[in-house]
Amino acid sequence: MTPTPSQPQYRAAEFFAGIGLVGEALGAEGVEVVYANDIDPVKERLFVANYDTSVFHRGDIREIAGREIPDIDVATASFPCTDVSLAGNRAGLDGEQSGMFWEFARILQEMGERRPRAILLENVVGFCSSNGGEDLRAAFGRLNGLGYFCDLVYADARWFVPQSRPRLFIVGSLSPLDSSVATATIGSEVRPPWFAAFAARHSDLKLQAMALTPPASAGQSLDAVVERVPADDERWWDRQRTEAFLLSLSDVNAARLKRLKASEALTWRTAYRRTRHGRPVWEIREDQISGCLRTARGGS
């Protein structure tokens, strides 16, 4: 019988849980989150507003012991991207934030024979090039040492919705799959072509490749989802703010806006505020998708 959200077949622990989005996806596949951890009180409020309050444990992952984790089949970790992101400081897994990966691995080790059969880690694409690829090699090595055979999968939100949000996923299993990197679909959308070269350079690692089929692209653009608002809606910028926006545009972005205004067709674009040469400016995307949203704390 195919599992449903109301009939969970597997149990999961969600580390760096945020507001519970990984668990939301797992729930659709019949996986129940029985333990969730994050240090942020704001994220806790959002999590418990939507999910079982009893499963959320707010606190520093460095203070969590493996014995505290209930029996689970899957452990997930969306560990901080700050130190491996191209938008961050590139300190890698030695950084204070992204270095929390090691704490996740420590908890798995402390679970001993109760380690989950599968693990799922998520981070930005910059993880693959952090410290010349050494951070990724070190992560695979640590997980291999815990008994996990690992695969690397690429996905982008633009396959499903009009937003670009590329991500890497490390998927590990205690039992090796009947596949090999050499015979897998290297070069497809779901597995970066460079992964074959990475595997060849590190033949000592326990790598594997799941049989995956790239998802059919939704092919959406902004005009399919953007909210239409009347001209007198209070959310429109006033003249002063609009003029400040126009004055901040570089020659390239000003020319892009001019071409859009000259078109007879109704079209949509997104703009992002950036700091260039020490001053805030706006930049307009060329395509009809939204890019990663920048946070006040840095990163996307």
C-alpha positions in Angstrom: 0.0 0.0 0.0 1.3 3.4 -0.9 1.9 5.5 2.3 0.0 8.7 2.7 0.6 11.7 5.0 -2.0 10.3 7.4 -0.3 6.9 7.4 3.4 7.6 8.0 5.6 4.7 7.1 9.0 6.2 8.1 10.2 8.5 10.9 12.5 11.5 10.5 14.6 14.0 12.5 14.9 17.4 10.9 18.0 19.4 11.9 18.4 23.1 11.1 14.7 22.7 10.6 13.8 26.3 10.0 10.1 26.6 9.6 9.8 22.9 8.7 9.8 23.0 4.9 11.9 19.8 4.5 9.5 18.0 6.8 6.6 19.3 4.7 8.0 17.7 1.6 8.8 14.4 3.5 5.3 14.3 4.9 3.9 14.2 1.3 5.9 11.0 0.9 4.6 9.3 4.1 7.5 10.3 6.3 6.7 11.7 9.8 9.0 14.2 11.5 9.2 13.1 15.1 12.1 15.4 16.1 13.0 18.9 14.8 15.8 21.3 16.0 16.7 24.9 15.2 18.3 27.7 17.3 16.1 30.6 16.0 13.1 31.5 18.1 11.4 33.2 15.2 11.6 30.0 13.2 10.3 28.1 16.2 7.2 30.3 16.3 6.5 29.6 12.7 7.2 25.9 13.0 4.9 25.3 16.0 2.1 27.4 14.4 1.9 24.8 11.6 3.2 21.5 13.0 3.2 19.4 16.2 4.6 21.6 19.0 6.0 18.6 20.9 8.5 17.6 18.1 10.3 21.0 18.0 13.4 21.4 20.3 14.9 24.9 20.1 18.5 25.1 21.0 22.1 25.0 19.9 22.9 21.8 18.0 26.3 21.7 19.8 24.4 20.9 23.0 22.4 18.0 21.6 23.5 14.5 22.3 22.8 11.5 20.1 21.0 9.7 22.9 18.3 12.5 22.9 17.3 11.6 19.3 14.4 9.1 19.0 14.6 6.1 16.7 14.4 7.4 13.1 14.7 6.1 9.6 15.9 9.4 8.1 17.9 12.4 9.3 17.9 15.7 7.3 20.2 18.7 7.7 19.9 22.0 5.9 23.0 23.3 7.6 24.0 27.0 7.3 25.3 28.1 3.9 26.9 31.3 5.2 30.5 30.1 4.9 30.2 28.1 1.7 28.0 30.4 -0.3 29.4 32.5 -3.1 27.6 35.4 -1.4 29.3 34.6 2.0 32.8 34.7 3.4 33.9 31.4 1.9 35.4 30.1 5.2 34.0 26.7 4.3 33.4 24.0 6.8 35.9 25.6 9.1 33.5 28.6 9.4 31.4 29.2 12.5 28.1 28.7 10.7 28.7 26.1 8.0 31.0 24.2 10.4 27.8 23.0 12.1 27.9 20.2 9.6 30.4 18.5 12.0 27.9 18.7 14.8 25.3 16.9 12.7 27.8 14.2 12.0 28.7 14.0 15.7 25.1 13.3 16.6 24.9 10.6 14.0 28.0 9.0 15.5 26.7 9.2 19.0 23.5 7.4 17.9 25.7 4.4 17.3 23.7 1.4 16.0 20.6 3.5 16.0 21.9 5.7 13.2 19.2 6.3 10.6 19.2 4.2 7.4 19.2 7.3 5.2 20.4 10.9 5.5 19.6 14.0 3.4 21.7 17.2 3.5 21.0 20.3 1.6 23.1 23.4 0.8 24.0 25.9 -1.9 25.8 25.0 -5.1 28.8 27.0 -3.7 29.5 24.0 -1.4 30.9 22.1 -4.3 33.7 24.6 -4.9 34.3 25.7 -1.3 38.0 25.5 -0.6 38.7 24.1 -4.0 36.3 21.1 -3.5 38.1 20.0 -0.3 35.1 20.8 1.9 32.9 18.5 -0.2 35.5 15.8 -0.1 35.8 16.2 3.7 32.0 16.0 4.1 31.8 12.8 2.0 34.7 11.3 4.0 33.1 12.0 7.3 29.8 10.5 6.2 31.5 7.5 4.7 33.2 7.0 8.1 29.8 6.7 9.6 28.9 4.0 7.2 27.0 6.0 4.6 27.4 5.5 0.8 26.7 9.0 -0.7 25.2 10.5 -3.8 25.1 14.1 -4.9 22.0 15.5 -6.6 21.3 19.0 -8.1 17.9 20.6 -8.2 16.6 24.1 -9.0 13.3 25.6 -7.9 12.9 27.0 -11.4 11.9 23.5 -12.6 8.7 23.9 -10.7 8.0 27.6 -10.1 9.3 30.9 -11.6 12.1 31.3 -9.1 15.8 30.4 -9.5 17.0 28.6 -6.4 19.7 26.0 -7.2 20.6 23.6 -4.5 22.8 20.6 -3.9 21.6 17.5 -2.0 23.8 14.8 -0.5 21.8 11.6 -0.1 23.4 8.8 1.9 22.4 5.3 2.8 23.8 2.7 5.1 23.2 0.0 2.5 24.9 0.5 -0.9 22.6 0.9 -3.9 23.0 -1.3 -6.9 24.6 1.5 -9.0 27.9 3.3 -9.6 28.9 6.8 -10.5 30.6 5.6 -13.7 27.3 4.1 -15.1 24.9 6.7 -13.8 23.3 9.5 -15.7 26.2 11.9 -15.3 25.5 15.1 -17.2 21.7 15.1 -16.7 20.0 18.0 -15.0 19.9 16.2 -11.6 23.6 15.3 -11.4 26.3 17.8 -12.2 28.7 16.7 -15.0 31.7 17.5 -12.8 30.6 14.9 -10.3 32.2 12.2 -12.5 35.5 14.0 -12.4 35.2 14.5 -8.7 34.5 10.7 -8.2 37.5 9.8 -10.4 39.8 12.0 -8.3 38.6 10.5 -5.1 38.3 6.8 -5.8 38.7 6.2 -2.1 35.3 7.7 -1.3 32.2 5.5 -1.1 30.1 7.2 -3.8 27.0 5.9 -5.5 24.5 7.2 -7.9 20.7 6.7 -7.7 18.7 6.1 -10.8 17.0 9.4 -11.2 14.8 10.9 -13.9 14.9 14.7 -14.2 11.5 16.2 -13.4 9.4 17.6 -16.2 9.8 21.4 -16.1 6.7 23.4 -15.2 7.8 26.1 -17.7 6.1 28.8 -15.6 7.0 32.5 -15.9 6.1 35.4 -13.6 3.0 36.4 -15.6 1.5 33.1 -14.6 1.7 33.8 -10.9 2.1 37.5 -10.3 -0.7 39.3 -8.4 -2.5 41.9 -10.4 -3.2 45.0 -8.3 -5.2 48.1 -9.2 -3.4 51.3 -10.0 -4.6 53.0 -6.8 -3.3 50.1 -4.5 -1.3 51.5 -1.6 1.5 49.0 -2.2 2.6 50.9 -5.3 5.7 53.1 -4.7 5.2 56.8 -4.6 7.0 59.2 -7.0 9.9 59.8 -4.6 10.7 56.2 -4.1 10.3 55.5 -7.8 12.7 58.3 -8.7 15.2 56.9 -6.2 14.9 53.5 -7.9 15.5 55.0 -11.3 18.5 57.1 -10.2 20.2 54.0 -8.7 20.1 52.0 -12.0 23.4 51.5 -13.8 23.6 52.2 -17.6 23.0 48.5 -18.3 19.9 48.3 -16.1 18.6 51.6 -17.2 18.8 50.5 -20.9 17.1 47.2 -19.9 14.2 49.1 -18.4 14.0 51.4 -21.4 13.6 48.4 -23.7 10.9 46.9 -21.5 8.9 50.2 -21.4 9.1 50.5 -25.2 7.5 47.1 -25.7 3.8 47.0 -26.5 3.4 43.7 -24.6 2.7 43.6 -20.9 5.6 41.9 -19.2 7.1 41.3 -15.8 10.5 41.5 -14.3 12.1 41.4 -10.8 14.6 43.8 -9.4 17.0 43.3 -6.5 18.7 45.8 -4.2 22.5 45.3 -4.2 25.5 47.1 -2.7 27.9 48.1 -5.5 31.0 50.2 -4.8 29.7 51.0 -1.4 26.2 52.3 -2.4 22.8 50.6 -2.7 21.6 50.1 -6.3 18.8 48.2 -8.0 19.4 45.5 -10.6 16.8 44.2 -13.0 16.7 40.5 -14.2 16.5 39.9 -17.9 14.2 36.9 -17.7 10.7 36.2 -16.3 11.8 34.4 -13.2 12.6 35.5 -9.7 16.1 35.0 -8.3 17.1 33.9 -4.8 15.9 36.4 -2.2 18.6 38.1 -0.3 18.3 38.2 3.5 19.2 41.0 5.9 21.8 38.7 7.4 23.5 38.1 4.1 23.3 35.2 1.7 20.1 34.3 -0.3 
